[in-house]
Amino acid sequence: MKKMTTSAIALLLLSFPAFADGPGPDILLNGGTMDFDYTQVPPGPVTGHFSSDGVLSHDPPNEGTAALTYALDGVHYATIVGATDDGLNYTDGGVIVVSDPSDPITVGSYPLDGTVAVFAFVDDAVDWAPPSDLYKTNWSLELLSIEASGKYGSTSGTVTFTDLDVSKIAGTFECSVTDPETGIVLAITTGSFNVDVPVATERSTWSTIKALYR
């Protein structure tokens, strides 16, 4: 039986930045993969494999992967989002947000400690698709609005970018995540992402970008 959690997820609210409208992104990348294994600790029923592939679609089955880098209010960000339909009218999602108040995100490692970088896993979400304007998304409100059997935020771990340029965002990650509502802890292992095919630059209008995501 699915247990829907709709109350505030306090740890994630503290972790994710709240974005407002601003200038267009420096790079918008669309289409690729995100993969990871998740295992409940101590052992329990929440265990499986997540895999998203292709251009992010916002029509059923709400699947695919997208990523972008951008600067907003002097802070630099990199965001990677994956979504996959489990075939039972539920959507699973993975979100990585990395921020730096001084410098653009570069090749290298960042701690998934809920401050510098955050990984979130949404398990068995109902009637949800990732937002099309990833750079404008207020992830705190986005996560709060989702009905799901589990919504997990990272408390420790590492994300490493092996490629980050105008043609590709790729890397690996492993971390521990917790659902503040249930207290369930998962180990996220063998995480990877590889997103390429640039589709827009800072000269693109948001109407163009939205059209590319439809």
Backbone hydrogen bonds, N-H to C=O, Kabsch-Sander energy under -0.5 kcal/mol:
donor,donor_aa,acceptor,acceptor_aa,energy
4,M,2,K,-0.6
5,T,148,A,-2.2
6,T,4,M,-0.5
10,A,8,A,-0.9
12,L,9,I,-0.5
13,L,9,I,-1.9
14,L,10,A,-1.7
15,S,11,L,-0.9
16,F,12,L,-2.4
19,F,17,P,-0.6
26,D,69,T,-0.5
27,I,69,T,-1.7
28,L,200,A,-1.5
29,L,67,A,-2.4
30,N,196,D,-0.7
30,N,197,V,-1.4
31,G,65,T,-1.8
32,G,54,G,-1.2
33,T,194,N,-2.0
34,M,52,S,-1.8
35,D,192,S,-2.6
36,F,50,F,-2.0
37,D,189,T,-2.8
38,Y,48,G,-2.6
39,T,187,A,-1.7
40,Q,46,V,-0.6
41,V,185,V,-2.9
47,T,45,P,-1.6
48,G,38,Y,-2.6
50,F,36,F,-3.4
52,S,34,M,-2.7
54,G,32,G,-1.7
56,L,65,T,-0.8
57,S,63,E,-3.0
62,N,59,D,-2.9
64,G,83,A,-2.3
65,T,54,G,-2.5
66,A,81,V,-2.5
67,A,29,L,-1.9
68,L,79,T,-2.1
69,T,27,I,-1.5
70,Y,77,Y,-1.9
72,L,75,V,-2.8
75,V,72,L,-2.0
76,H,100,D,-2.9
77,Y,70,Y,-3.1
78,A,98,V,-1.9
79,T,68,L,-2.6
80,I,96,I,-2.2
81,V,66,A,-3.0
82,G,94,G,-2.6
83,A,64,G,-2.5
84,T,92,D,-2.2
86,D,90,Y,-2.2
91,T,125,A,-2.2
92,D,84,T,-2.8
93,G,122,V,-2.4
94,G,82,G,-2.4
95,V,120,A,-2.4
96,I,80,I,-2.7
97,V,118,V,-2.3
98,V,78,A,-2.7
99,S,116,V,-2.5
100,D,76,H,-2.2
108,G,161,F,-1.6
110,Y,159,V,-2.7
112,L,157,G,-2.0
113,D,111,P,-1.6
114,G,117,A,-2.4
117,A,111,P,-0.9
118,V,97,V,-2.3
120,A,95,V,-2.6
121,F,152,Y,-1.9
122,V,93,G,-2.9
123,D,121,F,-0.6
123,D,150,G,-2.8
124,D,122,V,-0.5
125,A,91,T,-3.0
126,V,147,E,-2.8
127,D,89,N,-0.6
134,L,132,S,-1.4
136,K,133,D,-0.8
137,T,133,D,-0.7
137,T,134,L,-0.9
139,W,17,P,-0.9
139,W,137,T,-1.0
142,E,138,N,-2.4
143,L,139,W,-2.5
144,L,140,S,-1.9
145,S,141,L,-1.7
146,I,143,L,-1.0
147,E,126,V,-0.5
148,A,5,T,-0.6
148,A,146,I,-0.6
149,S,123,D,-1.4
149,S,124,D,-0.7
150,G,123,D,-1.4
152,Y,121,F,-2.8
153,G,178,T,-2.3
154,S,119,F,-2.0
155,T,176,S,-2.5
156,S,176,S,-1.1
158,T,174,E,-2.5
159,V,110,Y,-2.6
160,T,172,T,-3.1
161,F,108,G,-3.1
162,T,160,T,-0.6
162,T,170,A,-1.9
163,D,170,A,-1.8
165,D,168,K,-2.3
169,I,195,V,-2.8
170,A,163,D,-2.5
171,G,193,F,-2.4
172,T,160,T,-2.1
173,F,191,G,-1.9
174,E,158,T,-1.9
175,C,188,I,-1.8
176,S,156,S,-2.4
177,V,186,L,-2.5
178,T,153,G,-2.3
179,D,184,I,-2.2
183,G,179,D,-3.3
185,V,41,V,-0.5
186,L,177,V,-2.7
187,A,39,T,-2.9
188,I,175,C,-3.3
188,I,186,L,-0.6
189,T,37,D,-2.3
189,T,187,A,-0.6
191,G,173,F,-1.5
192,S,35,D,-2.6
193,F,171,G,-2.1
194,N,33,T,-2.2
195,V,169,I,-3.0
196,D,31,G,-2.2
197,V,167,S,-0.7
199,V,28,L,-1.8
200,A,28,L,-1.0
202,E,26,D,-0.7
204,S,201,T,-2.2
209,I,205,T,-2.0
210,K,206,W,-2.8
211,A,207,S,-1.8
212,L,208,T,-1.7
213,Y,209,I,-1.2
213,Y,210,K,-0.5
214,R,210,K,-0.7
214,R,211,A,-0.8
